[in-house]
Amino acid sequence: MSLIQDSASVSELLASNGSGIKTARKGDEDMQERFLKLLVTQMQNQDPLSPMDNAEVTSQMAQISTVSGIDKLNTTLEKLVADSDARRSFEAAAMIGRSVLVPGKDMQLENQAAIGGFELAESVDKLTVTVKDSAGITVREIDLGAQAAGVGTFVWDGMANNGNAAADGQYSFALKAMRADKEVSASALAFGSVSSASAGKEGALLEVGRLGYVGMDDVKKIF
């Protein structure tokens, strides 16, 4: 006979170790030692009239290499993820006290100055900013002219369309971008300062004042 009676076959052993990767995985050296012992015993007790051929031995060796390789790959990936999370947390902590631009349309007017931002996928011939108060009433329209693709900023001097100075407080703004006679997409970016950093389910989070918490990937520009 080609296999020892009452012993698990090599394939069964491999299947058992393959599923064990997800539960209680054993070390690579232990798994390979068990495999080699079983393979040697199997070859010693094979039927002389029907010996194992080279293809079968090669196939079984390939299986153990695959299982071992997957185990090592999983371990490496876990380490890379852990290292990446640690690095991102360190980067987030280093941003405390810095100012950033993140997706949003809010802006805070203080001492006749408010900062806003925009992101353009393509260059435009004209970009217009419409500033509105808390009631949604237009306070000021600002023509920024032609703008290149990418992230940019603008400063509102606090003056309203009627020539009077607007009161300090929170405002919002909308963008209208034109290329030739066609309106193109423009994303509004809010300006704020990072006050703290914390860990979240999706990675490091930054607390940006009144703008709340944002992810590291949401930061479009750092000042």
Secondary structure as UniProt FT lines:
FT   TURN            5..6
FT   HELIX           10..20
FT   TURN            21..22
FT   HELIX           28..44
FT   TURN            48..49
FT   HELIX           54..94
FT   TURN            95..97
FT   STRAND          99..103
FT   STRAND          106..110
FT   TURN            111..112
FT   STRAND          113..120
FT   STRAND          126..132
FT   TURN            134..135
FT   STRAND          138..143
FT   STRAND          150..156
FT   TURN            161..162
FT   STRAND          169..179
FT   TURN            180..181
FT   STRAND          182..184
FT   STRAND          186..193
FT   STRAND          196..200
FT   TURN            201..202
FT   STRAND          203..207
FT   HELIX           209..211
FT   STRAND          213..215
FT   HELIX           216..218
FT   STRAND          221..222
//
